[in-house]
Amino acid sequence: MKKTATRLADGRELIYYDARDDAVRDAVDQRPLDPIATRSEIRHDRLLGDRVAIASHRQARTYHPPADECPLCPSREGRHSEIPASDYDVVVFENRFPSLAGDSGRCEVVCFTSDHDASFADLDVEQAALVLDAWTDRTAELAQHPAVEQVFCFENRGKEIGVTLGHPHGQIYGYPFVTPRTRLMLRSLGEHRVATGRNLFDDVVADELADGRRVVLDGEHWVAFVPYAAHWPYEVHLYPKRRVPDLPALDEAARTEFPQMYLELLKRFDRIFGEGEPPTPYISAWHQAPYRMTDRGEFALHLELFTIRRTSGKLKFLAGSESGMNVFINDVPPEAAAERLREVASK
């Protein structure tokens, strides 16, 4: 992997990740952009104890542009985009409309490919491995950011999820706090250690492997399963079998196997609802240990992949119980979801 860092016209950082060591990245951003002025702030909810990012400038962000005006495509034929080069493998840059910035953290965009009409599932193994390299590198870099306590790499796919740019891309958030979801995991982790003397993540993975009914893929270094208490109609958790706290801690064997496992899961997600259905909308989310944990080694890196589509043409809405009380109601039994995901193995 070759890494080349540069700056856009408004001062934002952009980084090319290339599979070839001889790639030359010297294109200059020709756009007449004003310096970025964000108005992001973090407010504390005293009742719930969590935090909310207030970012009114995001109201002006690009919204469903036509394909020939996509800001994530390469700059070509006189049309200048966020990426100055005329082609690229993987690129990461600071978000022009960040939810978090400065003392409030950092937001980055990850473009998985220059092909506007592709999706992550269309990548080959080498390209997916390069994306993993980029996620890993950005996780390590953001660990040095003075305002960042936790790094979150994720992808939103599909208009149903709220995606406003159709180009295959994800995001990386550097939070200046530990997220509420992670705090819940850490609480359960601590309680389990006190009660049993064992690691909760290890026990969850071992129990799923022993049960077998919800296992979707079982590789040498990774296992993918539908969790026992899945919140979403189709939800899969992907764990390395050797517990590590974050992406930089993965060994070479796990890094090599990951692309095949992940691409297979994504292909199966697109087959869940049968032929002729539009691509399955999903969220793919990496969970990594916060940087200031007392014992980061207790946390287990894992990826959670889920869709809000519950059946053909129908979405799972977060209604009264979910949105009002955070109590999920799942219409698809996890065992049935796992069986369906096993049935639709790619040919």
N, C-alpha and C positions, 0 to 999 in steps of 0.2 A: 504493500500500500504506500502511495505517495501522498503526502499532505501538503497543500499549498494555501497559505493564508493571505488574504488581501483585504481591501476596504472598498465599500461602495461609496457613491458620490456624497452621501449624507453622513459618512463616517462609520456606518455599521460594519461589523466584521463579517466576512464571508470566507468559507473554507472549502476548497475542493478536495475530495478524496478520490484518488485514481488507482485503478488496478495496475496500471503500467508505470514503472519508475521513470520513463522518459517523457511523460506527459508535461507539456509546457502550458502554464496558466498565467498569461501576461495581459489578457484583455482588460481594458479599462472601462469602468462604468461611465457612459457618455451622457447620462441623464442630468438635467439641471435641477437637482434635488436640494431642498432646504434642509438644514440640520434637523434631526429628529427632536421633537419636544413632546415628551409623554407626561401624562397627568395621573399616573397610577399611584394608588395608596392602599395600604392594608389596614382594614378596620377590624377590631376585635368585638365579637358578639359575646357580651357578658353573660347571657343566659346559657348559651350552648357551649361556650368556651372555645369556639372555633374562630376562623378568620375569613374575611371576605375581601376580595380584590375589587376596588372601585376604579374602573378604567374607561372613562367616558369617551376618550379619543378613539376607542375601537368602533364607535358608531360609524366612523368614516371609512372603515376598511373595505377592500375590494369585495364585491358581492356577485357571485355567479357571472363572471365575465364570459363572453364568447371565447371559443377555443383559440382563435387567432389573436386574442388579447390577453392570454393567460400570463400572469407575471412570473410563473414558475418554469415556463419553457425557456430554452436558451435564447439569447439575443441573435436574431437572424434577419437578413434582408432589410436592414434599416430600422427594424423594430427592436427597441431596447427594453429588456425585462429586468427582473431582480438578479438574474445571472448574466454577467457580461459576456461569458464565453459562448461560442456558437454550438457547443456540445459539451456534455459532462457525463461522468459516471454517477457519483453521489456528491451532493453539495449541501452544506449547512450554512445558514446565515442568521443573523439577528433579525427577529421579527420586526417589521416596520410598524406594526400595531400591537405592541406587546401588552399582555395583561400584567406582567411584572417587569420592572426595570429599575436600574440603579440600586438604591438601598433596599428596594422591594424585591430583588431577585433578578432573574433573566429569563427571556423566552426566545427560543430558536426554532427555525423551520428546517426540516430535513427533507430534501427532494431525493427520492429513491432512484429515479431514472429520468433521463431527458425525454422519454417517450410519453407524450401527453395522454395517449389512449391506453396505456398499460395499467396494471395494478401490481401490488406487491406480489401476488400469487403468480404473475407472469414472469417474474425475474428468474434467471437461472441461479444455480447454486453459488456460483462465483460472485454474482451481483448481490445476492442476499448476504453472503459472507462479508462483502464490503460495507453493507449497511450496518451489520453487526460491529464491524471495526469502527465505523463512525460513531455509533451509539457509545461504544466503549471509550473511545478517545474523548468524546464530549463529557461523559460522566467523570472521567479522570480530571479533565480540565476544569470543569465547574466545581469540583471538590476544592479547588484552590480559590474560588471566588469568595471574598469575605462576607457577602450577604447570603450565601446559599447554604442551607442545612440539609436539603434533600433534592435529588435529581430524579425527574420523572420523564422517561421516554415513552411516547405513545403515538398511536395512529387512530384518527377518526376516519372512517370510510363511509360515504353515502350521504345523500341529501337528507335522508331520514334522521341521521345523526346530527345534522346541522352543519355539514361541511359546505363551505362557500367557494372553494376552489377545487375543480375536478381533477387536477393534476395529481398523480400519486405522490403523496407526501405525508410526513408526520411532524410531530413537534417535540421539543424538549423544554421542560419547565425546570428552572432552578428555584425552588421555593425557599423563602427566608425563614421557614418554620417547618416543623414536622406536621404532615397532613393528618386530618382527623382519622382517615381510614387506617393509616399506618399506626397511629396512637392506639386504636382499638386492637390491632394485631399485637402490638408490643405489650398491651395489658394482658391479653390472653396468653401470650408467650410467657410472661412472668408468672402468671397464676399457675400455668401448667408445670413450669419448672419447680415451683414451690410444692405443688401437690404430688408430683410424680418423680421429680429429679431428672426428667428427660426433656428433650427439646420437642416442642409442639410441632414444628414443621416436619421434623423427621418422623414423628409418629403419624402425622396426617398422610405423608407419602407412603409409609410402610403399610398403613391400614388400607389405603386404596389399592396398593399392589396385592395385598393379601386377599381382599374382597374380590377384585377383578371385574365386577359388574359395570363399573363406571370408567374403566380404563379404555382410552381410545387408541393411544399409541404407546408402545413400550420399547424404547430403544436401549442401546448399551449405556448411554450416558444421560438420557432424558426420559421422562415419562409424562404423558399428557392424559388427564382424566377430567371428567365432569365432577365437580365437588358434590359431596353428600347433600349439602344444603345450598344448592345453586340458586342464586337470586334471579337469574335471567333464563329465558326459554332454552337457549343453547349457549352454554358457557363451558369453556375448557381452561384448565390451569396447566401450565407447562413448567415443570421443575427439573433442574439438573439433579441427578441422583447423588452427586457429592455436594453437600450444602456449602454455598459461598454467599457472602453478603451482597455482592454487586457484580456488575458486568466485568470490570477489570480483573476480578478474582477468578474468572473462569479459566480452566486449564485448556491446553491446545486440543485435547480429545473432545471436550464438550463443545468448544468453538467450532470444530470441524463438523460435528454431527448436527448442530443446531439448524443450519439452513435447510437440510433435507426434512427434518421434523416439522419445522415451522411452515415451510412451503406446502407440505402435505396437509397440515391442518387448515391452511387458508383455502386450498383447493377443495377440501371436503366441505368447508363452510359454504362455498358457492354451489354445492350440490345438494344441500340439505332439503331444499324445497322443490327439487325436480327440474327437469329440462324446461327451457323457455321462461324461467323466472328471471327477473332482473338480478344483478349482483347482490349478494347478501350484505346489508349494511352491518358494520361491526365497529367495536372499539377494541384495540389491542394495547395493553398497558403493562409496562415493566414495573415491578415492585422491588425497590432496592433499599438497603439499610440507610437510615439517616447517618450523617457524618459524625454527629456528636453523641451517638449511643455509647453507653458505658461499655458494652461488649457487643460490638458489631457482628462478631462471629456467630452470635445466637440467631441472627436474622437469616432468612433463606431467600435469596434472589428467586423470583419466579415471574412468569408472564401470565396475565389473565386476558383471555380472548372471549368476547361475547357479542351476541347480536340482540337487537331489540325487536326483531321480527319473530313472532311466535308461531305463525303458520302462513301459508301462501296468501299474500295480500293483506295481512293483518299485523299490526304492530303491538308490542307490549308498552302500554302507556304507564307512566308513573302517576297514578291517580291518588285518591285520598289517603289510603293506608301507606303507600310508598312515600309520597311527597310530604304528607302531613305528619306522619309518625315514623317514617323510615322502617316500616315493617313490610317486607316484600311478600307478594303472593305470586307463586310461579305455577303456571298452567301446564307445564311440561315436566313430568317426573324426571329427575336426573338420570335414572337408569334407562328410560326410554330415549332420552336425548343421546346418551352414550351409544346405545344400540344403533340409532340412526346414523351417527357419525362413523361408526364402524362399517355400516352398510355401504356408505358412499365413498369408499376408498378409491383413490385415483387409479386409473388403468395404466 
